[in-house]
Amino acid sequence: MTNVELEVLIALLKLTKDSPADCSLVGKTARAASEVTERILERLSDASLIKKHGSVLESSTEDRVRLGIYALEMGADFERVCRYLGWREFESIVTRTFEEYNYRVFKNLRFKESDGKNWEIDVLACKSPRVISVDCKQWRKNWTKTPIVRIVEKHVERTRALTEQLPHLKKKLNINEWRYATVFPLILSLFPSPFKFHSKTPLVPALRLQSFLNELPAYTHSLTHFTKYLELSSSDSI
């Protein structure tokens, strides 16, 4: 991919951030010739990365996420892509996918352990008897295994703490009728990580979340998970 094509991708992310964009502005922003810009836009439209209606370009949240991932795969600078692809768009894709699978979704869930330690979980998705504890990350393309392992281990610790506090969170999470819950830690990223699992904890790109949810029932027992009975009188985890 040429530098011109990358600049057009970045220009699209910038111009469609808040509203549809005029085609003529894309070339000006990317500093590309109008004929070249038009050819690139046609290719992106044919690939369903943008929607072109005459001279107007539209891009849904999912389209923009896909466009950003495509730009990264083609060699765009990570920081530039993330400057125009908002964190809320990432979370929106995650939330919508869980809701399509009938999960109740809670964002930025805060809770406290009995010793007073505070925790926060980016996204929590609940559908009896499963609770999926999600840590959302925007991987840098050149991240190595060591920092990712630390992130996974920290999130497993966070998820274990959540599991212990579930009996006290039943009302808040609307799981009063559940007899028990099985809790899975999950790392979700905008860009794919160098590996798919660490110590049985999955690392899943956001646009692969749907596939993960489809496959989860078949792999429940092979993934890291914690099970907790939800009566307040019980403090035992199995």
Contacts in CASP RR format, 6 or more apart in sequence:
PFRMAT RR
TARGET T0000
AUTHOR 0000-0000-0000
METHOD contacts of the structure
MODEL  1
MTNVELEVLIALLKLTKDSPADCSLVGKTARAASEVTERILERLSDASLI
KKHGSVLESSTEDRVRLGIYALEMGADFERVCRYLGWREFESIVTRTFEE
YNYRVFKNLRFKESDGKNWEIDVLACKSPRVISVDCKQWRKNWTKTPIVR
IVEKHVERTRALTEQLPHLKKKLNINEWRYATVFPLILSLFPSPFKFHSK
TPLVPALRLQSFLNELPAYTHSLTHFTKYLELSSSDSI
1 74 0 8 1.000
1 75 0 8 1.000
4 30 0 8 1.000
4 32 0 8 1.000
4 36 0 8 1.000
4 40 0 8 1.000
5 40 0 8 1.000
5 74 0 8 1.000
6 71 0 8 1.000
6 74 0 8 1.000
6 75 0 8 1.000
6 76 0 8 1.000
7 30 0 8 1.000
7 31 0 8 1.000
7 32 0 8 1.000
8 26 0 8 1.000
8 27 0 8 1.000
8 30 0 8 1.000
8 32 0 8 1.000
8 37 0 8 1.000
8 40 0 8 1.000
8 41 0 8 1.000
9 44 0 8 1.000
9 67 0 8 1.000
9 68 0 8 1.000
9 70 0 8 1.000
9 71 0 8 1.000
9 74 0 8 1.000
9 76 0 8 1.000
10 30 0 8 1.000
10 71 0 8 1.000
10 76 0 8 1.000
10 80 0 8 1.000
10 81 0 8 1.000
10 84 0 8 1.000
11 25 0 8 1.000
11 26 0 8 1.000
11 27 0 8 1.000
11 29 0 8 1.000
11 30 0 8 1.000
12 21 0 8 1.000
12 26 0 8 1.000
12 44 0 8 1.000
12 50 0 8 1.000
12 57 0 8 1.000
12 59 0 8 1.000
12 67 0 8 1.000
13 64 0 8 1.000
13 67 0 8 1.000
13 68 0 8 1.000
13 71 0 8 1.000
13 81 0 8 1.000
13 84 0 8 1.000
13 85 0 8 1.000
14 29 0 8 1.000
14 84 0 8 1.000
15 21 0 8 1.000
15 25 0 8 1.000
15 26 0 8 1.000
15 29 0 8 1.000
15 57 0 8 1.000
16 50 0 8 1.000
16 57 0 8 1.000
16 58 0 8 1.000
16 59 0 8 1.000
16 64 0 8 1.000
17 64 0 8 1.000
17 84 0 8 1.000
17 86 0 8 1.000
20 56 0 8 1.000
20 57 0 8 1.000
20 58 0 8 1.000
20 59 0 8 1.000
21 56 0 8 1.000
21 57 0 8 1.000
22 55 0 8 1.000
22 56 0 8 1.000
22 57 0 8 1.000
23 37 0 8 1.000
23 38 0 8 1.000
23 41 0 8 1.000
23 52 0 8 1.000
23 54 0 8 1.000
23 55 0 8 1.000
23 56 0 8 1.000
23 57 0 8 1.000
24 34 0 8 1.000
24 55 0 8 1.000
26 32 0 8 1.000
26 37 0 8 1.000
26 41 0 8 1.000
26 57 0 8 1.000
27 33 0 8 1.000
27 34 0 8 1.000
27 37 0 8 1.000
30 37 0 8 1.000
32 40 0 8 1.000
41 50 0 8 1.000
41 52 0 8 1.000
41 57 0 8 1.000
42 52 0 8 1.000
44 50 0 8 1.000
44 67 0 8 1.000
45 51 0 8 1.000
45 52 0 8 1.000
48 63 0 8 1.000
49 63 0 8 1.000
49 66 0 8 1.000
49 67 0 8 1.000
49 70 0 8 1.000
50 57 0 8 1.000
50 58 0 8 1.000
50 59 0 8 1.000
50 63 0 8 1.000
50 67 0 8 1.000
51 57 0 8 1.000
51 58 0 8 1.000
51 59 0 8 1.000
51 60 0 8 1.000
51 63 0 8 1.000
52 58 0 8 1.000
59 67 0 8 1.000
61 89 0 8 1.000
61 92 0 8 1.000
61 93 0 8 1.000
62 93 0 8 1.000
62 207 0 8 1.000
64 85 0 8 1.000
64 89 0 8 1.000
65 85 0 8 1.000
65 89 0 8 1.000
65 90 0 8 1.000
65 93 0 8 1.000
65 190 0 8 1.000
65 206 0 8 1.000
65 207 0 8 1.000
66 207 0 8 1.000
68 76 0 8 1.000
68 81 0 8 1.000
68 85 0 8 1.000
69 190 0 8 1.000
69 191 0 8 1.000
69 205 0 8 1.000
69 207 0 8 1.000
71 81 0 8 1.000
72 78 0 8 1.000
72 81 0 8 1.000
72 141 0 8 1.000
72 191 0 8 1.000
75 141 0 8 1.000
78 138 0 8 1.000
78 140 0 8 1.000
78 141 0 8 1.000
78 191 0 8 1.000
82 138 0 8 1.000
82 190 0 8 1.000
85 190 0 8 1.000
87 136 0 8 1.000
87 138 0 8 1.000
90 136 0 8 1.000
90 138 0 8 1.000
90 190 0 8 1.000
90 206 0 8 1.000
91 107 0 8 1.000
91 122 0 8 1.000
91 123 0 8 1.000
91 136 0 8 1.000
93 206 0 8 1.000
93 207 0 8 1.000
93 209 0 8 1.000
94 123 0 8 1.000
94 134 0 8 1.000
94 136 0 8 1.000
94 188 0 8 1.000
94 206 0 8 1.000
94 209 0 8 1.000
95 105 0 8 1.000
95 107 0 8 1.000
95 123 0 8 1.000
97 206 0 8 1.000
97 209 0 8 1.000
97 210 0 8 1.000
97 213 0 8 1.000
98 105 0 8 1.000
98 123 0 8 1.000
98 125 0 8 1.000
98 132 0 8 1.000
98 209 0 8 1.000
98 213 0 8 1.000
99 105 0 8 1.000
100 210 0 8 1.000
101 127 0 8 1.000
101 210 0 8 1.000
101 213 0 8 1.000
102 127 0 8 1.000
103 125 0 8 1.000
103 126 0 8 1.000
103 127 0 8 1.000
103 132 0 8 1.000
104 125 0 8 1.000
104 126 0 8 1.000
104 127 0 8 1.000
104 173 0 8 1.000
104 174 0 8 1.000
105 123 0 8 1.000
105 124 0 8 1.000
105 125 0 8 1.000
105 126 0 8 1.000
106 123 0 8 1.000
106 124 0 8 1.000
106 125 0 8 1.000
106 126 0 8 1.000
106 173 0 8 1.000
107 122 0 8 1.000
107 123 0 8 1.000
107 124 0 8 1.000
108 120 0 8 1.000
108 121 0 8 1.000
108 122 0 8 1.000
109 120 0 8 1.000
109 121 0 8 1.000
109 124 0 8 1.000
110 118 0 8 1.000
110 119 0 8 1.000
110 120 0 8 1.000
111 118 0 8 1.000
111 119 0 8 1.000
111 120 0 8 1.000
111 121 0 8 1.000
111 161 0 8 1.000
111 162 0 8 1.000
111 165 0 8 1.000
111 168 0 8 1.000
111 169 0 8 1.000
112 118 0 8 1.000
112 119 0 8 1.000
112 165 0 8 1.000
113 119 0 8 1.000
113 161 0 8 1.000
113 164 0 8 1.000
113 165 0 8 1.000
114 164 0 8 1.000
114 165 0 8 1.000
117 161 0 8 1.000
119 158 0 8 1.000
119 161 0 8 1.000
119 162 0 8 1.000
121 133 0 8 1.000
121 134 0 8 1.000
121 135 0 8 1.000
121 158 0 8 1.000
121 159 0 8 1.000
121 162 0 8 1.000
122 134 0 8 1.000
122 135 0 8 1.000
122 136 0 8 1.000
123 134 0 8 1.000
123 136 0 8 1.000
123 188 0 8 1.000
124 131 0 8 1.000
124 132 0 8 1.000
124 133 0 8 1.000
124 134 0 8 1.000
124 162 0 8 1.000
124 173 0 8 1.000
125 131 0 8 1.000
125 132 0 8 1.000
125 134 0 8 1.000
126 132 0 8 1.000
126 173 0 8 1.000
126 174 0 8 1.000
126 175 0 8 1.000
126 181 0 8 1.000
128 175 0 8 1.000
128 177 0 8 1.000
128 178 0 8 1.000
128 181 0 8 1.000
129 178 0 8 1.000
129 179 0 8 1.000
129 180 0 8 1.000
129 181 0 8 1.000
129 182 0 8 1.000
130 181 0 8 1.000
130 182 0 8 1.000
130 183 0 8 1.000
130 184 0 8 1.000
130 216 0 8 1.000
131 162 0 8 1.000
131 166 0 8 1.000
131 173 0 8 1.000
131 175 0 8 1.000
131 181 0 8 1.000
131 182 0 8 1.000
131 183 0 8 1.000
131 184 0 8 1.000
132 183 0 8 1.000
132 184 0 8 1.000
132 186 0 8 1.000
133 155 0 8 1.000
133 158 0 8 1.000
133 159 0 8 1.000
133 162 0 8 1.000
133 183 0 8 1.000
133 184 0 8 1.000
133 185 0 8 1.000
133 186 0 8 1.000
134 186 0 8 1.000
134 187 0 8 1.000
134 188 0 8 1.000
135 151 0 8 1.000
135 155 0 8 1.000
135 158 0 8 1.000
135 185 0 8 1.000
135 186 0 8 1.000
135 187 0 8 1.000
135 188 0 8 1.000
136 188 0 8 1.000
136 189 0 8 1.000
137 151 0 8 1.000
137 187 0 8 1.000
137 188 0 8 1.000
137 189 0 8 1.000
137 190 0 8 1.000
138 189 0 8 1.000
138 190 0 8 1.000
138 191 0 8 1.000
139 148 0 8 1.000
139 189 0 8 1.000
139 190 0 8 1.000
139 191 0 8 1.000
139 192 0 8 1.000
139 193 0 8 1.000
140 191 0 8 1.000
141 191 0 8 1.000
143 193 0 8 1.000
143 194 0 8 1.000
144 194 0 8 1.000
145 194 0 8 1.000
145 195 0 8 1.000
148 193 0 8 1.000
148 194 0 8 1.000
148 195 0 8 1.000
148 198 0 8 1.000
148 203 0 8 1.000
149 198 0 8 1.000
151 187 0 8 1.000
152 185 0 8 1.000
152 187 0 8 1.000
152 198 0 8 1.000
152 199 0 8 1.000
152 201 0 8 1.000
152 203 0 8 1.000
153 198 0 8 1.000
153 199 0 8 1.000
155 185 0 8 1.000
155 187 0 8 1.000
155 201 0 8 1.000
156 185 0 8 1.000
156 199 0 8 1.000
156 201 0 8 1.000
156 224 0 8 1.000
158 185 0 8 1.000
159 183 0 8 1.000
159 184 0 8 1.000
159 185 0 8 1.000
159 226 0 8 1.000
160 226 0 8 1.000
162 169 0 8 1.000
162 183 0 8 1.000
163 181 0 8 1.000
163 183 0 8 1.000
163 226 0 8 1.000
163 227 0 8 1.000
163 228 0 8 1.000
163 237 0 8 1.000
164 228 0 8 1.000
164 235 0 8 1.000
164 237 0 8 1.000
166 173 0 8 1.000
166 175 0 8 1.000
166 181 0 8 1.000
166 183 0 8 1.000
166 228 0 8 1.000
166 230 0 8 1.000
167 228 0 8 1.000
167 229 0 8 1.000
167 230 0 8 1.000
167 231 0 8 1.000
167 232 0 8 1.000
167 234 0 8 1.000
168 232 0 8 1.000
169 175 0 8 1.000
170 176 0 8 1.000
170 178 0 8 1.000
170 230 0 8 1.000
175 181 0 8 1.000
175 230 0 8 1.000
178 230 0 8 1.000
179 229 0 8 1.000
179 230 0 8 1.000
180 227 0 8 1.000
180 228 0 8 1.000
180 229 0 8 1.000
180 230 0 8 1.000
181 227 0 8 1.000
181 228 0 8 1.000
181 230 0 8 1.000
182 220 0 8 1.000
182 225 0 8 1.000
182 226 0 8 1.000
182 227 0 8 1.000
183 225 0 8 1.000
183 226 0 8 1.000
183 227 0 8 1.000
183 228 0 8 1.000
184 216 0 8 1.000
184 223 0 8 1.000
184 224 0 8 1.000
184 225 0 8 1.000
185 201 0 8 1.000
185 224 0 8 1.000
186 201 0 8 1.000
186 202 0 8 1.000
186 204 0 8 1.000
186 212 0 8 1.000
187 193 0 8 1.000
187 201 0 8 1.000
187 202 0 8 1.000
187 203 0 8 1.000
187 204 0 8 1.000
188 204 0 8 1.000
188 205 0 8 1.000
188 206 0 8 1.000
188 209 0 8 1.000
189 203 0 8 1.000
189 204 0 8 1.000
189 205 0 8 1.000
189 206 0 8 1.000
190 205 0 8 1.000
190 206 0 8 1.000
191 205 0 8 1.000
192 205 0 8 1.000
193 203 0 8 1.000
193 205 0 8 1.000
195 203 0 8 1.000
196 202 0 8 1.000
196 203 0 8 1.000
196 204 0 8 1.000
197 203 0 8 1.000
199 224 0 8 1.000
200 222 0 8 1.000
200 223 0 8 1.000
200 224 0 8 1.000
201 223 0 8 1.000
201 224 0 8 1.000
202 212 0 8 1.000
202 223 0 8 1.000
204 212 0 8 1.000
216 223 0 8 1.000
226 237 0 8 1.000
227 237 0 8 1.000
227 238 0 8 1.000
228 237 0 8 1.000
228 238 0 8 1.000
229 236 0 8 1.000
229 238 0 8 1.000
END
